[in-house]
């Protein structure tokens, strides 16, 4: 059985949703953020040297990094359903969006979060950089998802699971009002049964209130 080391309000949401969609038996081991610092607990360091989540245990091995876990689980359990065929044109786009979610788009989102937490939200350089990058990246994504339910081939894939956490962050910040196609796409993902099951599990395991 797969064991998911889940940290509340983290990238582990991607893995939680994917496991619900796959329908494979799995166990959740819950780890809670510190309510004051919002940092991950030491219990995760006892699981993996990085001390981050998600981490899965499968076949006696430990795997970290949400992107790697997403690809690993799909290759193992749903290569014909949740990713395009390797010899298709869509496969290159699939890889692009999987990496876009955690590299290009995540950077300004994290910078915004950290600068606000550090009380540096008024720093003119950072504020300008974050606003410019967010607008450039979100405008691109907004154009790409126009008229689509899913980002690649209009079929649910690992790229949607990867983008979902970024979209959760943006929806919480009410940052999608100027990007109606992204908002529609995010709400479409949120309407899926497996997504809703994952969010209910997240709520059940989230013992802290983060702002």
C-alpha positions as CSV (number, residue, x, y, z in Angstrom):
1,X,0.0,0.0,0.0
2,X,1.1,3.6,-0.7
3,X,1.7,5.8,2.3
4,X,1.4,9.5,1.8
5,X,3.1,11.8,4.3
6,X,0.7,14.7,4.1
7,X,1.3,18.3,5.3
8,X,-1.7,20.5,5.6
9,X,-1.9,23.4,3.1
10,X,1.0,22.2,1.0
11,X,1.9,20.8,-2.4
12,X,0.8,17.4,-0.9
13,X,-2.7,18.5,-2.1
14,X,-1.6,17.6,-5.6
15,X,-0.7,14.0,-4.5
16,X,-3.8,13.7,-2.4
17,X,-6.0,14.5,-5.3
18,X,-4.1,12.3,-7.7
19,X,-4.4,9.3,-5.3
20,X,-8.1,9.9,-5.0
21,X,-8.4,9.9,-8.8
22,X,-6.3,6.8,-9.2
23,X,-8.4,4.8,-6.8
24,X,-5.4,3.0,-5.4
25,X,-5.4,2.0,-1.8
26,X,-3.3,4.4,0.3
27,X,-2.8,5.6,3.9
28,X,-2.4,9.2,5.0
29,X,0.2,10.0,7.7
30,X,-0.7,13.5,8.8
31,X,1.8,16.2,9.6
32,X,0.7,19.6,10.9
33,X,2.3,23.0,10.2
34,X,3.2,25.1,13.2
35,X,0.2,27.4,13.8
36,X,2.5,30.4,14.4
37,X,5.4,30.0,12.1
38,X,3.5,28.0,9.4
39,X,6.7,25.8,9.1
40,X,6.6,22.1,8.6
41,X,7.2,20.0,11.8
42,X,10.3,18.1,12.7
43,X,8.3,14.9,12.2
44,X,8.8,15.3,8.4
45,X,12.6,15.5,8.8
46,X,12.4,12.1,10.5
47,X,10.7,10.7,7.3
48,X,13.0,12.3,4.6
49,X,16.1,14.5,4.9
50,X,14.4,17.4,3.1
51,X,11.7,17.6,5.7
52,X,9.1,18.5,3.2
53,X,5.8,17.2,1.9
54,X,4.6,15.3,-0.1
55,X,6.6,12.2,0.5
56,X,5.3,8.8,-0.4
57,X,6.4,5.4,0.6
58,X,5.9,2.8,-2.1
59,X,7.5,-0.6,-2.6
60,X,9.9,0.0,0.3
61,X,11.2,3.2,-1.2
62,X,10.7,6.9,-0.3
63,X,10.0,9.5,-2.9
64,X,9.8,13.3,-2.5
65,X,9.0,16.2,-4.8
66,X,5.4,16.6,-6.0
67,X,6.3,16.7,-9.7
68,X,8.3,13.5,-9.5
69,X,5.6,11.8,-7.4
70,X,2.9,12.8,-9.9
71,X,4.8,11.4,-12.9
72,X,5.8,8.2,-11.0
73,X,2.2,7.4,-9.9
74,X,0.8,8.1,-13.3
75,X,3.4,5.9,-15.0
76,X,2.7,3.1,-12.6
77,X,-1.1,3.2,-12.4
78,X,-2.5,5.3,-15.3
79,X,-0.2,5.8,-18.2
80,X,-3.0,5.4,-20.7
81,X,-5.4,7.7,-18.9
82,X,-3.6,10.6,-17.2
83,X,-0.9,11.4,-19.7
84,X,-0.7,11.7,-23.5
85,X,1.0,9.0,-25.5
86,X,4.8,9.6,-25.5
87,X,4.8,9.7,-29.3
88,X,2.0,12.3,-29.5
89,X,2.4,16.1,-30.0
90,X,0.5,16.6,-26.7
91,X,3.2,14.8,-24.7
92,X,5.7,17.7,-25.1
93,X,2.9,20.2,-24.0
94,X,2.2,17.8,-21.0
95,X,5.8,18.0,-19.9
96,X,5.9,21.8,-20.3
97,X,2.8,22.3,-18.1
98,X,3.9,19.9,-15.4
99,X,7.2,21.9,-15.1
100,X,5.5,25.3,-15.6
101,X,3.4,24.8,-12.5
102,X,6.4,24.3,-10.1
103,X,9.0,26.5,-11.8
104,X,7.8,29.5,-13.7
105,X,4.4,30.1,-12.0
106,X,5.4,29.1,-8.5
107,X,8.3,31.6,-8.2
108,X,6.3,34.8,-8.1
109,X,3.6,33.2,-6.0
110,X,6.1,32.2,-3.3
111,X,7.9,35.5,-3.5
112,X,4.6,37.3,-2.9
113,X,3.8,35.0,0.1
114,X,7.3,35.4,1.7
115,X,7.6,39.2,1.2
116,X,4.1,39.7,2.7
117,X,5.0,37.4,5.7
118,X,8.3,39.3,6.2
119,X,6.6,42.7,6.1
120,X,8.4,43.6,2.9
121,X,5.3,43.8,0.7
122,X,6.0,47.5,0.1
123,X,9.5,47.0,-1.3
124,X,9.2,48.7,-4.7
125,X,11.5,46.4,-6.5
126,X,10.0,43.2,-5.3
127,X,6.4,44.5,-5.6
128,X,7.1,45.5,-9.2
129,X,8.8,42.3,-10.2
130,X,6.1,40.1,-8.6
131,X,3.3,42.0,-10.3
132,X,5.0,42.0,-13.7
133,X,5.8,38.3,-13.5
134,X,2.4,37.3,-12.3
135,X,0.7,39.2,-15.0
136,X,2.9,37.8,-17.8
137,X,2.5,34.2,-16.6
138,X,-1.2,34.4,-15.8
139,X,-1.9,36.1,-19.1
140,X,-0.2,33.3,-20.9
141,X,-2.1,30.6,-18.9
142,X,-5.4,32.5,-19.4
143,X,-5.0,32.4,-23.1
144,X,-4.0,28.7,-23.1
145,X,-7.0,27.5,-21.1
146,X,-9.6,29.5,-22.9
147,X,-12.5,27.2,-23.8
148,X,-10.8,24.2,-22.2
149,X,-11.8,22.0,-19.3
150,X,-8.2,20.6,-19.0
151,X,-4.8,22.1,-20.0
152,X,-3.5,19.4,-22.4
153,X,-5.6,17.8,-25.1
154,X,-8.8,18.9,-23.2
155,X,-8.4,15.7,-21.1
156,X,-7.5,15.3,-17.4
157,X,-3.8,14.7,-17.0
158,X,-0.9,15.1,-14.6
159,X,-0.5,18.7,-15.7
160,X,-3.9,19.6,-14.2
161,X,-2.9,18.0,-10.9
162,X,0.3,20.0,-10.8
163,X,-1.4,23.3,-11.7
164,X,-4.1,22.7,-9.1
165,X,-2.0,23.8,-6.1
166,X,-1.0,27.1,-7.8
167,X,-4.7,27.7,-8.6
168,X,-5.7,27.1,-5.0
169,X,-3.2,29.7,-3.9
170,X,-4.5,32.2,-6.5
171,X,-8.1,31.6,-5.7
172,X,-7.5,32.2,-2.0
173,X,-5.8,35.5,-2.8
174,X,-8.7,36.4,-5.1
175,X,-6.1,37.0,-7.8
176,X,-8.0,35.6,-10.8
177,X,-10.6,38.3,-11.4
178,X,-8.7,39.6,-14.3
179,X,-8.1,36.1,-15.7
180,X,-11.6,34.7,-16.3
181,X,-10.5,31.7,-18.3
182,X,-8.1,30.5,-15.5
183,X,-10.9,31.0,-13.0
184,X,-13.3,29.0,-15.1
185,X,-10.7,26.3,-15.5
186,X,-9.9,26.2,-11.7
187,X,-13.6,25.9,-10.9
188,X,-14.0,23.1,-13.4
189,X,-11.2,21.1,-11.8
190,X,-12.8,21.9,-8.4
191,X,-16.1,20.3,-9.5
192,X,-14.5,16.9,-10.1
193,X,-15.6,14.2,-7.6
194,X,-12.0,13.1,-6.9
195,X,-10.9,16.8,-6.3
196,X,-13.8,17.3,-3.9
197,X,-12.9,14.1,-2.0
198,X,-9.3,15.3,-1.7
199,X,-10.4,18.7,-0.4
200,X,-12.6,17.1,2.2
201,X,-9.7,14.9,3.4
202,X,-7.5,18.0,3.5
203,X,-10.0,19.8,5.7
204,X,-10.3,16.8,8.0
205,X,-6.5,16.7,8.4
206,X,-5.9,20.4,8.7
207,X,-5.7,21.3,12.4
208,X,-4.3,24.8,11.9
209,X,-5.7,28.0,10.4
210,X,-3.3,29.7,8.1
211,X,-3.6,33.2,6.8
